Amino acid sequence: MVETGEVLGGSDADRRWHPASLTKLMTAYLVFQELATGRLAVDQELTVSATASTQPTTALGLAEGRSITVWQALQGLVLRSANDMATLLAETVAGSEAAFALKMNAQAARLGMTSTHYANASGLPDDRQVTTARDLALLARALILDFPQYYHFFGEAGFTFAGDWRGNINGILGALPGADGMKTGFTCKSGYNLVVSALRDGRRVVAVVLGERSPDLRSYEARMLVEDAFETLALAQRQPNQPLLPLDPAIAAGAAPPPAVLQENECGYGVAARLPGWGVVLGAYGSRGKALSVAEATKGRIGAFELGGTAAVPSKLGRKFNAVVVGLSKSEAQKGCKAIRGGGGYCLVLNNDVLNNPMAVWR
């Protein structure tokens, strides 16, 4: 519970994982500090550097020399998980992303995030970058309590940039009653991560999920944590729960195992699982990781796909993996494929029966 700092439930709070784009929560925290002290202004124009312009998707895709306001950069960072905006904001605050990482680690120490280490501002894969559910809960609570004037960034439906609408990619916000903000993250090694905050009857809770195998499982686990927390709070008579406290630094430093990671065959939807909704096939690739990477990058680039999930589906002969975006409506699948084909790319629309037919021609 945010107001009291009580821990209302959970497990494996101190197991280390790679944070993926949940890293951007700390990036946002440091930018909010700059805004609150007046060292940055929301309407300040920033110029995109060569380094920022070359960050991989998900990104807003601004070329070197283009300009963007701090406000828009924050929207890109939080709502679209834009890696180029993470680098740009880091350079603006600290001069370089490496110097910004030092600031991130110093702030993590001040917040009691004793099991966390940052190496970049975006969450792009780096074996040194680790965190825990406990530490992320501490960070989320600090964001809400320290910067209530900026919390709205995490729950906005989207924003218009360069004439295009860029929707919030955090799909749980429209599906979980009371959920009004925070962040998702994914890399193959990290699994599907989520921090979500929900407000009901004047009481706010935060849930942290790390290392799930699919977007659906990530959302399900977060929903269960939130619902259980509010049920606990609704009990007429209950004993106060343990407070949210930092893990003892000696324990964090001395007994920390390597971070848990997922293997390529654990990422995305399992091949035996029934894939949800309509789907689109984006091509076949030589490895599961490459197929998932293509699906994730396309999902981040095509607005119609933003609430879908990704899968790497083996071909019939098992020699290649199909990059697939699933969980779409018919209109979303058709609209997204039309945009891809218009740019000269390959995209095949599949209804749910064909999507899940192991003998279908597309496989």
KAKAHU-V976074 format. One record per residue. N is the residue number from 1. RES is the residue in one letter. PHI is phi as a letter, one per 20 degrees, with the letter a starting at -180 (none if undefined). Layout:
N	RES	PHI
N	RES	PHI
//
This chain:
1	M	none
2	V	f
3	E	f
4	T	d
5	G	m
6	E	f
7	V	e
8	L	e
9	G	r
10	G	p
11	S	b
12	D	l
13	A	f
14	D	d
15	R	f
16	R	e
17	W	c
18	H	f
19	P	f
20	A	l
21	S	f
22	L	f
23	T	g
24	K	f
25	L	f
26	M	f
27	T	g
28	A	f
29	Y	g
30	L	f
31	V	f
32	F	f
33	Q	g
34	E	f
35	L	f
36	A	f
37	T	e
38	G	n
39	R	f
40	L	c
41	A	c
42	V	f
43	D	e
44	Q	f
45	E	e
46	L	d
47	T	d
48	V	f
49	S	e
50	A	f
51	T	f
52	A	f
53	S	f
54	T	d
55	Q	f
56	P	f
57	T	f
58	T	e
59	A	b
60	L	f
61	G	n
62	L	f
63	A	f
64	E	g
65	G	n
66	R	f
67	S	d
68	I	b
69	T	f
70	V	g
71	W	g
72	Q	f
73	A	f
74	L	f
75	Q	f
76	G	f
77	L	f
78	V	e
79	L	e
80	R	d
81	S	l
82	A	f
83	N	f
84	D	f
85	M	f
86	A	f
87	T	f
88	L	f
89	L	f
90	A	f
91	E	f
92	T	f
93	V	f
94	A	c
95	G	n
96	S	b
97	E	f
98	A	f
99	A	f
100	F	f
101	A	f
102	L	f
103	K	f
104	M	f
105	N	f
106	A	f
107	Q	f
108	A	g
109	A	f
110	R	f
111	L	e
112	G	n
113	M	e
114	T	f
115	S	d
116	T	d
117	H	c
118	Y	d
119	A	c
120	N	b
121	A	e
122	S	d
123	G	n
124	L	g
125	P	g
126	D	b
127	D	f
128	R	f
129	Q	e
130	V	c
131	T	b
132	T	c
133	A	f
134	R	g
135	D	f
136	L	f
137	A	f
138	L	f
139	L	f
140	A	f
141	R	f
142	A	f
143	L	g
144	I	f
145	L	e
146	D	e
147	F	c
148	P	g
149	Q	f
150	Y	d
151	Y	g
152	H	g
153	F	g
154	F	f
155	G	d
156	E	f
157	A	f
158	G	q
159	F	b
160	T	e
161	F	b
162	A	l
163	G	n
164	D	d
165	W	e
166	R	d
167	G	f
168	N	f
169	I	e
170	N	e
171	G	f
172	I	f
173	L	f
174	G	e
175	A	d
176	L	d
177	P	g
178	G	n
179	A	f
180	D	c
181	G	r
182	M	o
183	K	b
184	T	d
185	G	b
186	F	b
187	T	c
188	C	f
189	K	f
190	S	e
191	G	m
192	Y	e
193	N	d
194	L	b
195	V	d
196	V	c
197	S	d
198	A	c
199	L	c
200	R	b
201	D	l
202	G	m
203	R	d
204	R	d
205	V	c
206	V	c
207	A	c
208	V	c
209	V	c
210	L	c
211	G	m
212	E	f
213	R	e
214	S	b
215	P	f
216	D	f
217	L	f
218	R	g
219	S	f
220	Y	f
221	E	f
222	A	f
223	R	g
224	M	f
225	L	f
226	V	f
227	E	f
228	D	f
229	A	f
230	F	f
231	E	f
232	T	f
233	L	f
234	A	e
235	L	f
236	A	f
237	Q	c
238	R	b
239	Q	e
240	P	g
241	N	e
242	Q	f
243	P	f
244	L	f
245	L	c
246	P	f
247	L	f
248	D	g
249	P	g
250	A	f
251	I	f
252	A	f
253	A	e
254	G	e
255	A	c
256	A	e
257	P	f
258	P	g
259	P	f
260	A	f
261	V	c
262	L	e
263	Q	e
264	E	g
265	N	f
266	E	d
267	C	e
268	G	m
269	Y	f
270	G	f
271	V	f
272	A	e
273	A	f
274	R	f
275	L	f
276	P	e
277	G	m
278	W	f
279	G	c
280	V	c
281	V	d
282	L	d
283	G	p
284	A	d
285	Y	c
286	G	f
287	S	b
288	R	f
289	G	f
290	K	f
291	A	f
292	L	f
293	S	f
294	V	f
295	A	f
296	E	f
297	A	f
298	T	f
299	K	f
300	G	f
301	R	e
302	I	d
303	G	g
304	A	f
305	F	e
306	E	f
307	L	e
308	G	e
309	G	d
310	T	d
311	A	b
312	A	d
313	V	d
314	P	f
315	S	f
316	K	g
317	L	e
318	G	m
319	R	e
320	K	c
321	F	c
322	N	e
323	A	e
324	V	c
325	V	d
326	V	c
327	G	m
328	L	d
329	S	e
330	K	g
331	S	f
332	E	f
333	A	f
334	Q	f
335	K	f
336	G	f
337	C	f
338	K	f
339	A	f
340	I	f
341	R	f
342	G	f
343	G	e
344	G	n
345	G	e
346	Y	e
347	C	b
348	L	c
349	V	e
350	L	c
351	N	f
352	N	f
353	D	f
354	V	f
355	L	g
356	N	d
357	N	e
358	P	f
359	M	d
360	A	f
361	V	g
362	W	f
363	R	e
//
